[in-house]
Amino acid sequence: MDARDRACGFGKMGHANRVITPRFDTGLSSYLPTGDAVTDWQEINDLKRNPQGVRALAKRLLKLTYVDWREEQARFLKDMAREKEEITTRQAEYLTHLRDQTELFSTAGGFSVASLIGDCWRYRLPDRYRGLTDDNLEFVERIRGKTVLTRPQLRRLFFCCRELRLIEEYIDIAA
């Protein structure tokens, strides 16, 4: 080993010197969304600074009769329903994630969910110009006949519609 290696941070054994910092798991990380499912940061920041909004959202989510909350989710929502102070960014992100996973939508992007599902069903089988992949075909078969979907299901439905060229790429579910 020469002076150049030592200057680059390599120790006697040729390995880079590393600082090891402990990571603490809050228990929320396994439930947080990833990729394009992440909520807008501005919305998360606005929510975390608004304890009244946090309480109202948590209470509304707890009242949803069609959702079977796991124990830790119910405990989290009950804690948020009593919160008087600002919450952390992580808590706000998890709260919006729970909202997105449970709220039902009958329209999105100016389209009726039922009509988009019907169009996907009608054009589901591959032909010369378009068709769904096997996974998306199974998804459309599962949601056939529904008139409302959750946000993750809407994202998938819009992906299927784009795959079938029923809607343009630039159309978003929030439009």
N, C-alpha and C positions, 0 to 999 in steps of 0.2 A: 504494500500500500504506500502510495506516495503522498506528498503534501496536497496535491490536487484533490485526491479522494477525501482527505480529512477536511479540506475547505468546503467540500460539497455536502458535509454532514455525515459521512460514512465513518462508522466506528472501526475498532481494530479488526472485527470479524468481517468487514465489508458490507455490513447491513446499515441502512439509513437509520439515523437516530430518530425515534418517533416519540411524540408526546401522546400518552394515552390518557384520554379523559373519560370518566365514567358516564354512561348514558342511563338516565332514569326513565323508566316506562311508566306513564301515567295511566295506562290501561285504555286510553282512547285511541292510540295509534292504530290498532288493528281494525277499528271501525271507521276510520277516516277515509274519505274518498281519495282516489288518485287519478291522475291524468285529466281528461276533459270534464270529469264529473265534479271538479272542485268549484265551489261557489266563488263568485266575484269577490275580490278582497275588499273592495269598497263597501259592499253589503255586510261583510263580516266585521269590518271596523266600525261601521255605523251601529250594528247590533251590539257589539261588545261595550260600547259607550252608553247604551240605552237600557238601564236595568228594568224600566217599565215595559219596554218592548220585549225583553228577554222573558219576563214573567208572563206576559200575555201570550207569547208564542209557546212557551212550555205548557201553560194551562190548556191552550187550544189543542196541542198535540196529545196531551193526556186524555182529553175528552173524546178523541177519535175512537169510535166503537168498533171499527173494522180492523184495528191494529192490535196485534198481540205482542206487547212490549216484553222484551227479555227483562229479567230482574235488574241488571245493571243499567239498562236504558231507562226503566221506570224510575229507579232511584235518582239517576242523573236529572231527569225531567222534573221530579218532585223538588230536588235541590234548586234547580233553576227557577221553579215557580215561586220559591221563597227568597230568591236572591235580591238584595237591596243595593249592592255595590256593582261596579263595573266587573265584567267577567274577563277571563283571559281570551286571547285570540284562539287558542286551541278549543276552549269551551264553546266559543261562538261558532267556530267551524263545525264542530260536532253537532251543535244544535241545528244549524242550517242543513247539515247532512241528514239528520233525522227528519227534518221537515221535507226535504227533497225526496226522501225515500217513501214518504207516506201520503203526501198531498196528491189528490186525484185531479186530473185535468180532462175536460171534455173537448176543449179546443186548444190549439197550439199553432203559432205562426200564421194565424188567420184561417186555419183549416179545421174542419171537424174531425175529431179522432176516429169516429165511426166510419166516416167516408174514406179516410186514409187506409184504415184497416181493410175495408171492402175493396178498395182499389188494389192493395197489395195482394189480397186473396185472389182477385180476378186475374192478375198478371203474374202469379207466383211461379208458374211452371216455365222452365227455360224454353225460349224459342230462338230464332235466329238473331234477334235484336237485344233481348233482355231476359233476365231470370234471376231468381234468388239462389244463394248458396244453400247448402243443406241445413246449416245452423239457423240461418234466417228464415228458411222455409218452416222449420219446426217452431220458431218463435211466432210467426204469423199464424200458424195453425193453433197455437196455444191462446193467442189473444183474440182470435176470430169471435165476433159477436159482442165483444166488449164495447162500451161507449165511453169509458173513462180509463185513464192509465196514469201511473206514477211517472215522475220526471225521468228516471232511468229507462223505463219502458218507452217513453216518448222519444228519447234519444235513439234508441234502437229502432223504433218504428220509422223515424226520419232517415236513419241510415238505410233501411230497407227501401224506402221510397226513392232515395237517391240512387240506390243500386238498380232499381227498376226504371229510373229516369222519369219518375212521376213528378218530382219537384227538382228545382235547380239547387246546385251546391251551396249557393249563398243564402238560402232560406234557413232561418234559425227557428228553434222552437219558441224562443222568447219574442220573436217579431210580432 
